[in-house]
């Protein structure tokens, strides 16, 4: 019987074995300050709570799958300003969690309410310690455009691997504001997992663009099928690293000095549409 069970185990897909800790947000624990935090995740709750504002990360029920989900919200804090809602898998001392596989996609379910001018994001980055420093291995990026999704919807972000290494750490970040932070920008997230790619969300009807590295120049060439206004380069944590005004169908973005790894090129078009594409800097 034991031999039969072992044989069956050999046919279980690898991605079913190791998953995102508490990716379904079913486990929450008291923080000691009057609110619950999701186990295995770092939140900004203590900051907003101590300043008399509502929580950045709230426990919602029922979930798309199971009993609970995480609600991440951008807050306006008097005397401080607008703080993007942010939660990060891991601990404050050690962001991320041990992970030594190469899955195909980051999958999950979400709802959102993102006002005009703002954007949300869900990202995963994979890295490996090479004995002297942490090297980026791969990642995926879900850019959440302005608008409202009031029912649970599935997303699948294909993971882009830009080395052949097997990672030792994965970091998942959920950010309710990665554009112009607007109080009230909200993402509801549940059932995060690694696995096979299922579908890729695209902004239907939006203009498109391509990115290409010009050899030896450290410059990224952006070519679009509609007039652009602003192009930004965003890292795997949702932070804008470069921004340039481009008036027309073609322009360049300087990427000199940026660390190698996964980025997202985000173009704001003259007609108001916003489209994003992943870009690997090597």
Long-range contacts (C-beta under 8 A, 24 or more apart in sequence): 13-195, 14-101, 15-101, 15-103, 15-104, 15-194, 15-195, 15-196, 16-195, 17-101, 18-99, 18-100, 18-101, 18-194, 19-193, 19-194, 20-89, 20-97, 20-170, 20-172, 20-192, 20-193, 20-194, 21-89, 21-97, 23-108, 23-172, 23-191, 23-192, 23-193, 24-63, 24-65, 24-66, 24-68, 24-190, 24-191, 24-192, 25-59, 25-63, 25-66, 25-68, 25-69, 25-70, 25-189, 25-190, 26-63, 26-66, 26-67, 26-68, 28-59, 28-68, 38-70, 38-87, 40-89, 40-90, 40-97, 41-70, 41-87, 41-88, 41-89, 41-90, 42-87, 42-88, 42-89, 42-90, 42-91, 42-92, 42-95, 43-86, 43-87, 44-83, 44-85, 44-86, 44-87, 47-77, 47-83, 48-75, 48-77, 48-83, 51-77, 51-78, 51-79, 51-80, 52-78, 53-77, 53-78, 56-83, 56-85, 56-86, 56-87, 56-176, 57-85, 57-87, 60-188, 63-190, 63-191, 64-109, 64-152, 64-190, 64-191, 65-109, 65-190, 65-191, 66-190, 66-191, 68-190, 69-188, 69-189, 69-190, 70-174, 70-188, 70-189, 70-190, 71-186, 71-187, 71-188, 72-174, 72-175, 72-176, 72-186, 72-187, 72-188, 72-189, 73-176, 73-184, 73-185, 73-186, 74-118, 74-176, 74-177, 74-181, 74-182, 74-183, 74-184, 74-185, 74-186, 75-183, 76-183, 82-177, 82-181, 82-182, 82-183, 83-181, 84-175, 84-176, 84-177, 84-178, 84-181, 84-185, 85-174, 85-175, 85-176, 85-177, 85-185, 85-186, 85-187, 86-173, 86-174, 86-175, 86-176, 87-173, 87-174, 88-171, 88-172, 88-173, 88-174, 89-170, 89-171, 89-172, 89-173, 90-171, 95-171, 96-127, 96-169, 96-170, 96-171, 97-169, 97-170, 97-171, 98-168, 98-169, 99-126, 99-167, 99-168, 99-169, 99-170, 100-166, 100-167, 100-168, 101-166, 101-167, 101-194, 102-126, 102-138, 102-159, 102-161, 102-166, 102-167, 103-159, 103-194, 103-195, 104-158, 104-159, 104-194, 104-195, 104-196, 104-197, 105-140, 105-156, 105-157, 105-158, 105-159, 105-194, 105-195, 105-196, 105-197, 105-198, 106-140, 106-142, 106-156, 106-157, 106-159, 106-172, 106-192, 106-193, 106-194, 107-154, 107-155, 107-156, 107-157, 107-191, 107-192, 107-193, 107-194, 107-195, 107-197, 107-198, 108-154, 108-155, 108-189, 108-190, 108-191, 108-192, 108-193, 109-152, 109-153, 109-154, 109-155, 109-189, 109-190, 109-191, 110-144, 110-149, 110-152, 110-153, 110-155, 110-187, 110-188, 110-189, 110-190, 111-149, 111-150, 111-151, 111-152, 111-153, 111-187, 111-188, 112-144, 112-147, 112-148, 112-149, 112-186, 112-187, 112-188, 113-148, 113-149, 113-150, 113-184, 113-185, 113-186, 114-144, 114-145, 114-146, 114-147, 114-148, 114-176, 114-185, 114-186, 114-187, 115-146, 115-182, 115-184, 115-185, 116-146, 117-146, 117-179, 117-180, 117-182, 118-146, 118-177, 118-178, 118-179, 118-180, 118-181, 118-182, 118-185, 119-143, 119-144, 119-145, 119-146, 119-177, 119-178, 119-179, 119-266, 119-274, 120-144, 120-175, 120-176, 120-177, 120-178, 120-185, 120-187, 121-173, 121-174, 121-175, 121-178, 121-234, 121-238, 122-155, 122-157, 122-172, 122-173, 122-174, 122-175, 122-187, 122-189, 123-172, 123-173, 123-175, 123-236, 123-237, 123-238, 124-157, 124-159, 124-170, 124-171, 124-172, 124-173, 124-236, 125-170, 125-171, 125-173, 125-236, 125-237, 125-261, 125-262, 126-159, 126-161, 126-167, 126-169, 126-170, 126-171, 127-167, 127-168, 127-169, 127-171, 128-165, 128-166, 128-167, 128-168, 128-169, 129-168, 129-169, 134-169, 135-163, 135-165, 136-162, 136-163, 136-236, 136-259, 136-260, 136-261, 136-262, 137-161, 137-162, 137-163, 137-165, 137-166, 137-167, 138-162, 138-163, 138-167, 138-262, 139-236, 139-261, 139-262, 140-262, 140-278, 141-234, 141-236, 141-262, 141-264, 141-276, 141-278, 142-201, 143-178, 143-264, 143-266, 143-276, 144-187, 145-203, 145-274, 146-179, 146-274, 152-190, 154-198, 154-199, 155-199, 155-201, 156-197, 156-198, 156-199, 156-200, 156-201, 157-200, 158-197, 158-200, 160-262, 160-278, 160-280, 162-260, 162-261, 162-262, 162-280, 162-282, 170-194, 171-236, 173-236, 173-237, 173-238, 175-237, 175-238, 178-234, 178-238, 178-239, 178-240, 203-273, 203-274, 203-275, 206-269, 206-273, 206-274, 206-275, 207-267, 207-269, 207-271, 207-273, 207-275, 208-275, 209-265, 209-267, 209-275, 209-277, 210-277, 211-265, 211-277, 211-279, 213-255, 213-281, 214-252, 218-254, 218-255, 218-256, 219-252, 219-253, 219-254, 219-255, 219-256, 220-252, 220-253, 220-254, 220-255, 220-265, 220-279, 221-250, 221-251, 221-252, 222-246, 222-250, 222-251, 222-252, 222-253, 222-265, 222-267, 223-249, 223-250, 224-249, 224-250, 224-267, 224-269, 225-249, 226-269, 226-270, 226-271, 226-273, 227-269, 227-270, 227-271, 228-267, 228-268, 228-269, 228-270, 229-268, 229-269, 229-270, 230-267, 230-268, 231-265, 231-266, 231-267, 231-268, 232-265, 232-266, 232-268, 233-258, 233-263, 233-264, 233-265, 233-266, 233-279, 234-263, 234-264, 234-265, 234-266, 234-276, 235-261, 235-262, 235-263, 236-261, 236-262, 236-263, 255-281
